[in-house]
Amino acid sequence: MAEEKAKIWIFRDYERCSGCRRCEVACSLKHEGRIWPEASRVRVFMLIPGLEIPHLCTQCPDYPCVSTCPFKALTVDEKTGAVLVDVDKCTGCGKCIDACPGKVPFIHPKMKYAVICDLCGGEPECVKVCMEAGYNALIKVPRVASQVYKVYARRPEDIVRDLALKVYGEEWAGWV
Amino acid sequence: MGGVGLMPYGWWGRLLEVDLSTKDVKVVKIDRSVMRKYIGGRGLAVKILWDRLGQKWEEIDPLGPDNILLILTGPLTGYYPGGRVCVSGKSPQSNGVVGSTVGGEFGVELKCAGYDGIIVSGVAEKPAYLWIKDEEVEVKDASHIWGQGARETLRTLTKELREEMSKERPLRGICKEPSILYIGPAGENRVRVAAVAAKITHAAGYGGYGAVMGSKMLKAIAVKGTGPLPEVVEPEVFKKALDDVCKSLMQSFTMRYWGTGSAGYTVGVDTSSEPIRNWQEEWHDETRYGSSSFESKVWIKRFWGDFGCPTTCLKLAMIKYGKFKGTLTDNPDYELQAYLGTNLGVFEPDGNVYLSAKADDLGLCGIQVGNVLGFAAELYQRGILTKEDFGFELKWGDFEAFAKVQEMIAHRIGIGDILAEGTYRAALKIGKMKNVNVMPYAVQVKGIGVGAHGIRSGLDYTKPTAYVCSLQGGDHTSVSNLDEKNRPGEWEMILIDSAVVCWFNFRKEHVYRFFKTVAGWSISDDELYNEIAPRIAAIQRTLLLLGGPDVYWDPRVDDDNPPRFYEPLPSGPLKGTTVKKEEVDKLKRTYYEAAGWDEYGLPKKEVLEKLGIGEVGKALEKVRQRLQIP
């Protein structure tokens, strides 16, 4: 499989997430200038304590959110492959959320536009703090031409249910 | 003093006040100068309790309608790595004030909702929980979760509140979970060793505030804050300060890889200071109870942490086999490895995990319940309590029997009803019931079971007066050692609990730097040791000595170690070692002097005036009268 030049992907290993949320701190400081967990582009869900997971855009090769947007507010960053939100065009209608198989985008808690990971232009802050701590739940890797990324576009409930079955046992799957 | 402008840097200056009797909700503003003096967390709790209840303190029943429950953050909550929140009120254990902190995201979430803390007063008519969603605050019915254990409570609330948020804000996207503080059956039944819990299962254990929540019919507090944390004074310096402290904290291999979970073995073998069979011994060399066994047998998660923490000392343990398959608990950390392990003669990781998980689900403080279980088992060993009292045998190491007693305590069944009162009060009751003095076997100070670090060997961080003068009795964190400059060691702990940062992540210079860059406060050692800490301590000490209405303390008698700590160590390389009463008395007087307290341990009048809290002196007059001292 050929590497798509310069394009990157954030590999996610849910089982390794420590639940520390330093990714949320780093992301919101970068994008909002404040510590603001609910506005972080990567959101850590704790539907079951101990099974925290980072939830963030996986850049589906067919970009259903981009093609669905009625206002052409979403574009693909040619350099990184990230979905970019034009906050002036975005009305916060939520169509991109409906289109996303993983329901990853969300509307900014105070503004009327969608929030989606922009891969920090190629140097994701979340990855830096996660790797520096040795958790490696988020790792920056080169992106290849493949459909594989789409399988990571999953709802937090589905991911956590699987993780509960694997790590805690089946009596926990009913939590979510 | 003072800070920068009028902007709320680091904190909002807003507390949410909820009266459960009337369901009234309001926002109380706190003046900047008050925050600057009392910081937040434990310091602010002491200030609020003094202002509101100080005049009639002795009359307030900690489990009655007039007590207030406080949930407080500090100005560094959410900024300094490792999220914690401080729970307080009049303690049903010490009848003074304990700043009881618990890890998790609750404090950050609360701040993001626009509040620095919560004051809960009154009593709900029927089981209730509090739901705070930014500006919207609701007292909701908790009948469906009353009686439920930790797991079920957390599962139900997480599910129903996420569903509610999704319905209300269908277009916003998937909602994250709210943060929840809650109690188990122990708190509901006003068990004095009940904790306020978070996640699975962190606990604010010391103080017994789970029972206070129960007395208010308050099952849980859930919060979702969608806003940002308050701005910081120096945003760029802040980012650097955050990066620096995280990099520094990540240097600690021991804390990161083992947490305190290697100490169940090492505090026994290395320092001879671990409680074993109710402190009858403090040394063991049971290698099967070491981190290697926990790792290979029960730890299923290596790094687990609370908000913003680069240390992630928490572990998760699960039993995946046999009769207790599916048992899950956090850690156990050292304190619970000791108190729900060695102190009960249990030296198997799985037995320890089982007891820890049981304490979690019942909503018991693992330390305090382990202390009272050890006390009960020693009375059984000595034939003072018998099979008839329990309905079964209670032998050291029989963890299933201890689990049964935990159930009896949480539900106040049989002898459990007496043990539910905590070690000190249980000792008073059992002494009367059996007509024998059992206080020599009660390892507690001022109503609070001593944490799992002994003083006899002299090798641990806990020195001979560690628990003697502590404002929080047996609390193993807020210990009253004299520090290297002969200052009260508890002063630093007051800073930690008032800033509400994690003890394990505390690095004083970094915390000072955060105060400066987040809140614009230049706090120095000089101010900490001469103003901030002695001021908070003087009020906290006064409230402790006021006590009441069911128990009161006399510093001449109660500023002392438990009798057991004067017995020589019976085993190990330090066999025969102990501390001498005369040495403790001498050090105690040095501590009083350093703290600005008189020969009876009461804060001196001139010191109070210098600290700007002269009015506290009037309350101390009441203490002098009761104790008949000049």
Interface residues (C-beta under 8 A of the other chain):
Chain A: S18 G19 C20 R21 R22 V25 S28 L29 E32 G33 R34 I35 W36 P37 E38 A39 R43 V44 F45 M46 L47 P49 G50 H55 G92 C93 G94 I97 K103 P105 F106 I107 P109 K110 V129 E132 A133 G134 Y135 R155 P156 V167 Y168 G169 E171 W175 V176
Chain B: G78 Y79 P81 E105 V108 E109 C112 L154 R155 T158 K159 R162 P170 L171 R172 G173 I174 K176 E177 K199 I200 G225 T226 G227 P228 L229 E231 P235 K239 L242 C246 K247 M250 I300 K301 F303 W304 G305 D306 F307 G308 C309 P310 T312 L316 M318 K320 K325 G326 L328 D330
